[in-house]
């Protein structure tokens, strides 16, 4: 067996172990942020970057739900197909926290209530929007990079329509 195949298998094994650890951690305690997840993984001997944890969360189809104390925690989704679950989450996020959207050339800026931009960005990413190149979320703003100006305008109109129906 070549060294590159062994290396690939080792990476896949590390990923599977990390994802099992993530599922175990969220079943044992409320995990609110990716940074908290990173620290908890570190405590059990697993080093991971925020970007890796973000990909794991997406692959595991984890969602944030309110905990009993009113804060949010990661939890497995209810098993709906990813696109349908993302669409449902997106509607909930819009109802609860998106305040506006605007476009400038091929960029769409979505404003949210403080702290909700990462969830809105993840939901938008999960919807596999036509023309979406990528997204970047801060605390209360999501920047969507679209392939064309027209795609940005179309998406902004769709999001504005969702806000009006709220």
MDTraj code that builds the backbone (N, CA, C; nanometers):
import mdtraj as md
import numpy as np

residues = "UNK UNK UNK UNK UNK UNK UNK UNK UNK UNK UNK UNK UNK UNK UNK UNK UNK UNK UNK UNK UNK UNK UNK UNK UNK UNK UNK UNK UNK UNK UNK UNK UNK UNK UNK UNK UNK UNK UNK UNK UNK UNK UNK UNK UNK UNK UNK UNK UNK UNK UNK UNK UNK UNK UNK UNK UNK UNK UNK UNK UNK UNK UNK UNK UNK UNK UNK UNK UNK UNK UNK UNK UNK UNK UNK UNK UNK UNK UNK UNK UNK UNK UNK UNK UNK UNK UNK UNK UNK UNK UNK UNK UNK UNK UNK UNK UNK UNK UNK UNK UNK UNK UNK UNK UNK UNK UNK UNK UNK UNK UNK UNK UNK UNK UNK UNK UNK UNK UNK UNK UNK UNK UNK UNK UNK UNK UNK UNK UNK UNK UNK UNK UNK UNK UNK UNK UNK UNK UNK UNK UNK UNK UNK UNK UNK UNK UNK UNK UNK UNK UNK UNK UNK UNK UNK UNK UNK UNK UNK UNK UNK UNK UNK UNK UNK UNK".split()
xyz = np.array([
    [0.0855, -0.1179, 0.0000],
    [0.0000, 0.0000, 0.0000],
    [0.0896, 0.1236, 0.0000],
    [0.0584, 0.2208, -0.0850],
    [0.1426, 0.3395, -0.0951],
    [0.1257, 0.4295, 0.0261],
    [0.2264, 0.5155, 0.0463],
    [0.2244, 0.6080, 0.1601],
    [0.1074, 0.7044, 0.1504],
    [0.0716, 0.7468, 0.0283],
    [-0.0386, 0.8432, 0.0132],
    [-0.1728, 0.7795, 0.0491],
    [-0.1906, 0.6520, 0.0173],
    [-0.3151, 0.5835, 0.0541],
    [-0.3234, 0.5671, 0.2052],
    [-0.2115, 0.5299, 0.2683],
    [-0.2096, 0.5167, 0.4142],
    [-0.2388, 0.6506, 0.4805],
    [-0.1816, 0.7584, 0.4263],
    [-0.2049, 0.8917, 0.4798],
    [-0.3521, 0.9304, 0.4678],
    [-0.4126, 0.8999, 0.3537],
    [-0.5543, 0.9289, 0.3314],
    [-0.6415, 0.8508, 0.4295],
    [-0.6113, 0.7233, 0.4483],
    [-0.6880, 0.6411, 0.5420],
    [-0.6743, 0.6942, 0.6844],
    [-0.5539, 0.7384, 0.7209],
    [-0.5316, 0.7945, 0.8549],
    [-0.6163, 0.9202, 0.8728],
    [-0.6214, 1.0071, 0.7706],
    [-0.7022, 1.1301, 0.7776],
    [-0.8503, 1.0979, 0.7917],
    [-0.8974, 0.9990, 0.7136],
    [-1.0382, 0.9608, 0.7222],
    [-1.0708, 0.9036, 0.8598],
    [-0.9780, 0.8282, 0.9165],
    [-0.9982, 0.7727, 1.0499],
    [-1.0017, 0.8836, 1.1546],
    [-0.9127, 0.9820, 1.1404],
    [-0.9109, 1.0956, 1.2335],
    [-1.0418, 1.1727, 1.2244],
    [-1.0907, 1.1920, 1.1025],
    [-1.2161, 1.2645, 1.0817],
    [-1.3314, 1.1887, 1.1466],
    [-1.3382, 1.0587, 1.1255],
    [-1.4458, 0.9777, 1.1846],
    [-1.4393, 0.9836, 1.3363],
    [-1.3195, 0.9746, 1.3930],
    [-1.3045, 0.9825, 1.5392],
    [-1.3467, 1.1200, 1.5907],
    [-1.3063, 1.2256, 1.5195],
    [-1.3417, 1.3618, 1.5604],
    [-1.4930, 1.3806, 1.5553],
    [-1.5562, 1.3325, 1.4488],
    [-1.7004, 1.3487, 1.4363],
    [-1.7746, 1.2663, 1.5412],
    [-1.7245, 1.1475, 1.5744],
    [-1.7850, 1.0696, 1.6837],
    [-1.7727, 1.1456, 1.8151],
    [-1.6559, 1.2071, 1.8366],
    [-1.6348, 1.2847, 1.9595],
    [-1.7299, 1.4039, 1.9656],
    [-1.7511, 1.4701, 1.8532],
    [-1.8442, 1.5836, 1.8492],
    [-1.9848, 1.5371, 1.8871],
    [-2.0298, 1.4282, 1.8277],
    [-2.1638, 1.3766, 1.8587],
    [-2.1751, 1.3380, 2.0067],
    [-2.0690, 1.2791, 2.0603],
    [-2.0702, 1.2423, 2.2028],
    [-2.0764, 1.3680, 2.2899],
    [-1.9943, 1.4676, 2.2580],
    [-1.9917, 1.5904, 2.3375],
    [-2.1274, 1.6602, 2.3405],
    [-2.1925, 1.6715, 2.2231],
    [-2.3205, 1.7432, 2.2219],
    [-2.4314, 1.6618, 2.2870],
    [-2.4114, 1.5294, 2.2992],
    [-2.5121, 1.4484, 2.3686],
    [-2.4953, 1.4584, 2.5203],
    [-2.3750, 1.4933, 2.5652],
    [-2.3453, 1.5001, 2.7086],
    [-2.3631, 1.6396, 2.7684],
    [-2.3497, 1.7430, 2.6858],
    [-2.3568, 1.8798, 2.7388],
    [-2.3993, 1.9769, 2.6300],
    [-2.4430, 2.0949, 2.6734],
    [-2.4812, 2.1992, 2.5798],
    [-2.3552, 2.2657, 2.5257],
    [-2.3375, 2.2603, 2.3959],
    [-2.2246, 2.3245, 2.3298],
    [-2.2826, 2.4364, 2.2449],
    [-2.2437, 2.5600, 2.2778],
    [-2.3044, 2.6769, 2.2140],
    [-2.2291, 2.7280, 2.0924],
    [-2.0963, 2.7153, 2.0911],
    [-2.0177, 2.7770, 1.9849],
    [-1.9148, 2.6796, 1.9288],
    [-1.8642, 2.7121, 1.8121],
    [-1.7586, 2.6300, 1.7533],
    [-1.6309, 2.6409, 1.8361],
    [-1.6061, 2.7571, 1.8927],
    [-1.4875, 2.7743, 1.9780],
    [-1.4979, 2.6854, 2.1023],
    [-1.6157, 2.6801, 2.1620],
    [-1.6364, 2.5919, 2.2767],
    [-1.6164, 2.4462, 2.2342],
    [-1.6649, 2.4101, 2.1167],
    [-1.6461, 2.2749, 2.0644],
    [-1.4973, 2.2460, 2.0466],
    [-1.4236, 2.3424, 1.9933],
    [-1.2800, 2.3252, 1.9720],
    [-1.2084, 2.3002, 2.1045],
    [-1.2444, 2.3769, 2.2067],
    [-1.1824, 2.3606, 2.3386],
    [-1.2169, 2.2256, 2.4011],
    [-1.3423, 2.1828, 2.3879],
    [-1.3828, 2.0530, 2.4420],
    [-1.3112, 1.9390, 2.3702],
    [-1.2981, 1.9497, 2.2394],
    [-1.2240, 1.8483, 2.1643],
    [-1.0778, 1.8445, 2.2089],
    [-1.0222, 1.9621, 2.2314],
    [-0.8832, 1.9709, 2.2776],
    [-0.8666, 1.8991, 2.4113],
    [-0.9665, 1.9119, 2.4988],
    [-0.9622, 1.8469, 2.6307],
    [-0.9609, 1.6946, 2.6203],
    [-1.0157, 1.6399, 2.5118],
    [-1.0154, 1.4949, 2.4944],
    [-0.9065, 1.4514, 2.3955],
    [-0.8107, 1.5421, 2.3703],
    [-0.6945, 1.5065, 2.2893],
    [-0.7111, 1.5194, 2.1393],
    [-0.8132, 1.5918, 2.0960],
    [-0.8352, 1.6093, 1.9521],
    [-0.8151, 1.7560, 1.9162],
    [-0.7169, 1.7823, 1.8325],
    [-0.6913, 1.9191, 1.7872],
    [-0.7624, 1.9391, 1.6531],
    [-0.8320, 2.0530, 1.6414],
    [-0.9033, 2.0850, 1.5181],
    [-0.9152, 2.2360, 1.5060],
    [-0.9158, 2.2836, 1.3834],
    [-0.9349, 2.4262, 1.3595],
    [-1.0846, 2.4566, 1.3568],
    [-1.1181, 2.5838, 1.3658],
    [-1.2575, 2.6257, 1.3578],
    [-1.3155, 2.5875, 1.2227],
    [-1.2369, 2.6011, 1.1162],
    [-1.2857, 2.5671, 0.9824],
    [-1.3189, 2.4179, 0.9720],
    [-1.2353, 2.3335, 1.0323],
    [-1.2599, 2.1891, 1.0318],
    [-1.3868, 2.1571, 1.1093],
    [-1.4035, 2.2206, 1.2239],
    [-1.5231, 2.1979, 1.3050],
    [-1.6468, 2.2447, 1.2298],
    [-1.6367, 2.3564, 1.1608],
    [-1.7484, 2.4068, 1.0816],
    [-1.7891, 2.3054, 0.9747],
    [-1.6900, 2.2476, 0.9055],
    [-1.7205, 2.1449, 0.8042],
    [-1.7835, 2.0216, 0.8693],
    [-1.7313, 1.9828, 0.9866],
    [-1.7878, 1.8664, 1.0559],
    [-1.9334, 1.8915, 1.0936],
    [-1.9625, 2.0097, 1.1426],
    [-2.0989, 2.0453, 1.1817],
    [-2.1916, 2.0345, 1.0608],
    [-2.1444, 2.0834, 0.9477],
    [-2.2240, 2.0772, 0.8251],
    [-2.2439, 1.9320, 0.7809],
    [-2.1367, 1.8523, 0.7808],
    [-2.1453, 1.7126, 0.7379],
    [-2.2333, 1.6299, 0.8320],
    [-2.2280, 1.6616, 0.9609],
    [-2.3098, 1.5888, 1.0588],
    [-2.4537, 1.6398, 1.0612],
    [-2.4791, 1.7471, 0.9851],
    [-2.6118, 1.8078, 0.9779],
    [-2.6611, 1.8501, 1.1170],
    [-2.5692, 1.9125, 1.1936],
    [-2.6066, 1.9626, 1.3251],
    [-2.6756, 2.0973, 1.3096],
    [-2.7671, 2.1236, 1.3976],
    [-2.8375, 2.2512, 1.3978],
    [-2.8298, 2.3101, 1.5369],
    [-2.8573, 2.4378, 1.5486],
    [-2.8635, 2.5022, 1.6799],
    [-3.0099, 2.5120, 1.7202],
    [-3.0366, 2.4663, 1.8427],
    [-3.1719, 2.4745, 1.8968],
    [-3.1658, 2.5389, 2.0337],
    [-3.2757, 2.6012, 2.0767],
    [-3.2762, 2.6612, 2.2098],
    [-3.2608, 2.5541, 2.3177],
    [-3.1769, 2.5846, 2.4155],
    [-3.1630, 2.4976, 2.5319],
    [-3.2656, 2.5427, 2.6358],
    [-3.2764, 2.4698, 2.7449],
    [-3.3755, 2.5033, 2.8478],
    [-3.3511, 2.6405, 2.9090],
    [-3.2247, 2.6839, 2.9151],
    [-3.1931, 2.8132, 2.9762],
    [-3.2057, 2.9304, 2.8789],
    [-3.2534, 2.9033, 2.7554],
    [-3.2737, 3.0099, 2.6582],
    [-3.1569, 3.0319, 2.5641],
    [-3.0404, 2.9771, 2.5983],
    [-2.9268, 2.9873, 2.5069],
    [-2.9425, 2.8808, 2.3987],
    [-2.8549, 2.8833, 2.2996],
    [-2.8628, 2.7868, 2.1905],
    [-2.7541, 2.6816, 2.2053],
    [-2.7826, 2.5608, 2.1524],
    [-2.6858, 2.4510, 2.1591],
    [-2.6928, 2.3710, 2.0300],
    [-2.5806, 2.3063, 1.9985],
    [-2.5782, 2.2179, 1.8811],
    [-2.6503, 2.0886, 1.9133],
    [-2.7245, 2.0395, 1.8147],
    [-2.7969, 1.9139, 1.8288],
    [-2.8120, 1.8508, 1.6905],
    [-2.8211, 1.7181, 1.6831],
    [-2.8444, 1.6565, 1.5515],
    [-2.9803, 1.6996, 1.4973],
    [-2.9897, 1.7137, 1.3640],
    [-3.1190, 1.7480, 1.3050],
    [-3.2109, 1.6273, 1.3160],
    [-3.3356, 1.6463, 1.2820],
    [-3.4342, 1.5395, 1.2975],
    [-3.4339, 1.4394, 1.1833],
    [-3.3311, 1.4439, 1.0981],
    [-3.3204, 1.3456, 0.9910],
    [-3.3868, 1.3847, 0.8607],
    [-3.4421, 1.5054, 0.8511],
    [-3.4996, 1.5507, 0.7239],
    [-3.3886, 1.5614, 0.6205],
    [-3.4211, 1.5496, 0.4952],
    [-3.3184, 1.5739, 0.3943],
    [-3.2568, 1.7119, 0.4153],
    [-3.1281, 1.7240, 0.3877],
    [-3.0536, 1.8454, 0.4195],
    [-3.1168, 1.9698, 0.3597],
    [-3.1545, 1.9668, 0.2313],
    [-3.2090, 2.0869, 0.1670],
    [-3.3397, 2.1297, 0.2321],
    [-3.4285, 2.0344, 0.2618],
    [-3.5565, 2.0670, 0.3250],
    [-3.5349, 2.1198, 0.4667],
    [-3.4442, 2.0572, 0.5401],
    [-3.4148, 2.1031, 0.6760],
    [-3.3557, 2.2437, 0.6725],
    [-3.2646, 2.2685, 0.5776],
    [-3.2037, 2.4007, 0.5662],
    [-3.3091, 2.5050, 0.5323],
    [-3.4006, 2.4703, 0.4436],
    [-3.5061, 2.5656, 0.4068],
    [-3.5925, 2.5980, 0.5281],
    [-3.6275, 2.4979, 0.6068],
    [-3.7067, 2.5217, 0.7281],
    [-3.6320, 2.6072, 0.8287],
    [-3.5026, 2.5775, 0.8462],
    [-3.4206, 2.6576, 0.9384],
    [-3.4106, 2.8005, 0.8882],
    [-3.3946, 2.8156, 0.7556],
    [-3.3817, 2.9494, 0.6993],
    [-3.5068, 3.0319, 0.7276],
    [-3.6244, 2.9715, 0.7118],
    [-3.7484, 3.0436, 0.7415],
    [-3.7529, 3.0841, 0.8877],
    [-3.7149, 2.9944, 0.9768],
    [-3.7141, 3.0271, 1.1194],
    [-3.6149, 3.1377, 1.1513],
    [-3.4970, 3.1296, 1.0914],
    [-3.3960, 3.2330, 1.1150],
    [-3.4472, 3.3673, 1.0653],
    [-3.5101, 3.3678, 0.9478],
    [-3.5634, 3.4925, 0.8961],
    [-3.6713, 3.5486, 0.9875],
    [-3.7611, 3.4636, 1.0329],
    [-3.8682, 3.5101, 1.1211],
    [-3.8116, 3.5711, 1.2487],
    [-3.7055, 3.5086, 1.3006],
    [-3.6521, 3.5496, 1.4302],
    [-3.5438, 3.6557, 1.4250],
    [-3.4655, 3.6599, 1.3155],
    [-3.3488, 3.7451, 1.3299],
    [-3.2982, 3.8259, 1.2133],
    [-3.3427, 3.8012, 1.0906],
    [-3.2917, 3.8802, 0.9795],
    [-3.3656, 4.0126, 0.9760],
    [-3.2883, 4.1204, 0.9642],
    [-3.3495, 4.2529, 0.9660],
    [-3.3543, 4.3192, 0.8291],
    [-3.2566, 4.2879, 0.7409],
    [-3.2586, 4.3487, 0.6079],
    [-3.1592, 4.2780, 0.5165],
    [-3.1708, 4.3097, 0.3881],
    [-3.0713, 4.2633, 0.2918],
    [-3.0583, 4.3686, 0.1834],
    [-2.9409, 4.3722, 0.1229],
    [-2.9151, 4.4675, 0.0157],
    [-2.8091, 4.4078, -0.0752],
    [-2.8074, 4.4503, -0.2003],
    [-2.7059, 4.3991, -0.2928],
    [-2.6261, 4.5148, -0.3514],
    [-2.5017, 4.4843, -0.3840],
    [-2.4131, 4.5777, -0.4525],
    [-2.3293, 4.4949, -0.5485],
    [-2.3548, 4.5120, -0.6752],
    [-2.2920, 4.4317, -0.7797],
    [-2.3172, 4.2837, -0.7515],
    [-2.2140, 4.2026, -0.7358],
    [-2.2363, 4.0588, -0.7154],
    [-2.2368, 4.0196, -0.5674],
    [-2.2516, 4.1168, -0.4778],
    [-2.2515, 4.0902, -0.3339],
    [-2.3903, 4.1129, -0.2747],
    [-2.4270, 4.0275, -0.1803],
    [-2.5513, 4.0446, -0.1066],
    [-2.5136, 4.0523, 0.0413],
    [-2.5627, 4.1566, 0.1076],
    [-2.5377, 4.1737, 0.2504],
    [-2.6688, 4.1482, 0.3246],
    [-2.6655, 4.0501, 0.4140],
    [-2.7820, 4.0158, 0.4957],
    [-2.7508, 4.0589, 0.6385],
    [-2.8353, 4.1462, 0.6933],
    [-2.8173, 4.1941, 0.8321],
    [-2.9095, 4.1144, 0.9227],
    [-2.8563, 4.0758, 1.0401],
    [-2.9333, 3.9971, 1.1364],
    [-2.9277, 4.0615, 1.2737],
    [-3.0051, 4.0065, 1.3631],
    [-2.9931, 4.0442, 1.5036],
    [-2.8547, 3.9970, 1.5496],
    [-2.7976, 4.0606, 1.6520],
    [-2.6644, 4.0203, 1.6984],
    [-2.6579, 3.8707, 1.7311],
    [-2.5517, 3.8074, 1.6804],
    [-2.5276, 3.6664, 1.7090],
    [-2.5914, 3.5673, 1.6146],
    [-2.6800, 3.6125, 1.5261],
    [-2.7519, 3.5198, 1.4390],
    [-2.6930, 3.5047, 1.2991],
    [-2.5930, 3.5847, 1.2653],
    [-2.5359, 3.5766, 1.1308],
    [-2.4737, 3.4393, 1.1001],
    [-2.4005, 3.3762, 1.1928],
    [-2.3454, 3.2438, 1.1589],
    [-2.4548, 3.1413, 1.1255],
    [-2.5639, 3.1436, 1.1983],
    [-2.6738, 3.0508, 1.1707],
    [-2.7389, 3.0828, 1.0364],
    [-2.7583, 3.2102, 1.0087],
    [-2.8169, 3.2494, 0.8801],
    [-2.7237, 3.2098, 0.7657],
    [-2.5942, 3.2315, 0.7830],
    [-2.4971, 3.1943, 0.6801],
    [-2.4952, 3.0443, 0.6552],
    [-2.4996, 2.9662, 0.7625],
    [-2.4997, 2.8204, 0.7488],
    [-2.6270, 2.7730, 0.6782],
    [-2.7393, 2.8325, 0.7128],
    [-2.8655, 2.7950, 0.6484],
    [-2.8621, 2.8300, 0.4999],
    [-2.8118, 2.9478, 0.4674],
    [-2.8017, 2.9880, 0.3271],
    [-2.7071, 2.8953, 0.2508],
    [-2.5936, 2.8620, 0.3108],
    [-2.5001, 2.7687, 0.2470],
    [-2.5670, 2.6346, 0.2218],
    [-2.6462, 2.5882, 0.3175],
    [-2.7122, 2.4588, 0.3058],
    [-2.8212, 2.4546, 0.2009],
    [-2.8683, 2.5700, 0.1577],
    [-2.9747, 2.5749, 0.0582],
    [-2.9226, 2.5585, -0.0842],
    [-2.7914, 2.5507, -0.1023],
    [-2.7318, 2.5317, -0.2340],
    [-2.7906, 2.6291, -0.3361],
    [-2.7833, 2.7565, -0.3038],
    [-2.8400, 2.8617, -0.3885],
    [-2.7676, 2.8704, -0.5225],
    [-2.8453, 2.8857, -0.6282],
    [-2.7867, 2.9012, -0.7615],
    [-2.7040, 3.0284, -0.7661],
    [-2.5808, 3.0160, -0.8109],
    [-2.4950, 3.1324, -0.8274],
    [-2.4178, 3.1716, -0.7040],
    [-2.4362, 3.1014, -0.5924],
    [-2.3629, 3.1352, -0.4702],
    [-2.2222, 3.0787, -0.4788],
    [-2.1237, 3.1672, -0.4677],
    [-1.9840, 3.1256, -0.4700],
    [-1.9390, 3.0935, -0.3277],
    [-1.9800, 3.1746, -0.2320],
    [-1.9413, 3.1531, -0.0929],
    [-2.0060, 3.2554, -0.0033],
    [-1.9864, 3.2357, 0.1268],
    [-2.0430, 3.3290, 0.2234],
    [-1.9437, 3.3513, 0.3361],
    [-1.9622, 3.4628, 0.4036],
    [-1.8782, 3.4984, 0.5171],
    [-1.9706, 3.5611, 0.6205],
    [-1.9694, 3.5067, 0.7424],
    [-2.0590, 3.5569, 0.8463],
    [-1.9799, 3.6176, 0.9605],
    [-2.0255, 3.7321, 1.0051],
    [-1.9721, 3.7937, 1.1251],
    [-2.0721, 3.7710, 1.2367],
    [-2.0885, 3.8680, 1.3233],
    [-2.1828, 3.8573, 1.4342],
    [-2.3251, 3.8887, 1.3901],
    [-2.3410, 3.9968, 1.3121],
    [-2.4746, 4.0387, 1.2710],
    [-2.4862, 4.0654, 1.1215],
    [-2.3885, 4.0175, 1.0445],
    [-2.3883, 4.0403, 0.9004],
    [-2.3384, 3.9162, 0.8272],
    [-2.4082, 3.8810, 0.7195],
    [-2.3628, 3.7737, 0.6308],
    [-2.3352, 3.8364, 0.4949],
    [-2.2171, 3.8111, 0.4415],
    [-2.1809, 3.8570, 0.3083],
    [-2.1885, 3.7365, 0.2158],
    [-2.2727, 3.7454, 0.1143],
    [-2.2874, 3.6393, 0.0154],
    [-2.2219, 3.6857, -0.1136],
    [-2.1298, 3.6054, -0.1646],
    [-2.0638, 3.6379, -0.2898],
    [-2.1314, 3.5552, -0.3987],
    [-2.1919, 3.6257, -0.4921],
    [-2.2647, 3.5607, -0.6006],
    [-2.1795, 3.5628, -0.7273],
    [-2.2081, 3.4710, -0.8188],
    [-2.1306, 3.4601, -0.9419],
    [-2.1524, 3.5821, -1.0329],
    [-2.2751, 3.6358, -1.0357],
    [-2.3048, 3.7497, -1.1238],
    [-2.3846, 3.8557, -1.0485],
    [-2.3867, 3.9752, -1.1047],
    [-2.4671, 4.0834, -1.0480],
    [-2.6155, 4.0469, -1.0504],
    [-2.6579, 3.9816, -1.1599],
    [-2.7984, 3.9440, -1.1741],
    [-2.8384, 3.8413, -1.0677],
    [-2.7509, 3.7470, -1.0401],
    [-2.7801, 3.6470, -0.9373],
    [-2.7934, 3.7139, -0.8005],
    [-2.7109, 3.8133, -0.7749],
    [-2.7177, 3.8868, -0.6484],
    [-2.8498, 3.9622, -0.6368],
    [-2.8901, 4.0286, -0.7446],
    [-3.0160, 4.1029, -0.7434],
    [-3.1351, 4.0091, -0.7226],
    [-3.1341, 3.8942, -0.7941],
    [-3.2430, 3.7956, -0.7797],
    [-3.2518, 3.7445, -0.6365],
    [-3.1374, 3.7071, -0.5801],
    [-3.1367, 3.6540, -0.4439],
    [-3.1845, 3.7594, -0.3450],
    [-3.1378, 3.8815, -0.3607],
    [-3.1794, 3.9877, -0.2691],
    [-3.3299, 4.0099, -0.2761],
    [-3.3879, 4.0038, -0.3951],
    [-3.5333, 4.0182, -0.4092],
    [-3.6060, 3.9032, -0.3400],
    [-3.5543, 3.7802, -0.3567],
    [-3.6156, 3.6636, -0.2906],
    [-3.6090, 3.6787, -0.1391],
    [-3.4933, 3.7218, -0.0883],
    [-3.4788, 3.7367, 0.0567],
    [-3.5673, 3.8492, 0.1085],
    [-3.5764, 3.9586, 0.0339],
    [-3.6639, 4.0698, 0.0748],
    [-3.8092, 4.0229, 0.0786],
    [-3.8479, 3.9414, -0.0183],
    [-3.9838, 3.8875, -0.0217],
    [-4.0100, 3.8007, 0.1008],
    [-3.9102, 3.7201, 0.1385],
    [-3.9246, 3.6366, 0.2585],
    [-3.9404, 3.7234, 0.3826],
    [-3.8676, 3.8350, 0.3868],
    [-3.8775, 3.9261, 0.5016],
    [-4.0152, 3.9888, 0.5102],
    [-4.0725, 4.0246, 0.3962],
    [-4.2056, 4.0859, 0.3957],
    [-4.3115, 3.9888, 0.4428],
    [-4.2985, 3.8600, 0.4023],
    [-4.3961, 3.7586, 0.4437],
    [-4.3790, 3.7243, 0.5902],
    [-4.2513, 3.7335, 0.6373],
    [-4.2117, 3.7046, 0.7738],
    [-4.3096, 3.6359, 0.8523],
])
top = md.Topology()
chain = top.add_chain()
for i, resn in enumerate(residues, 1):
    res = top.add_residue(resn, chain, resSeq=i)
    for name in ("N", "CA", "C"):
        top.add_atom(name, md.element.get_by_symbol(name[0]), res)
traj = md.Trajectory(xyz[None], top)
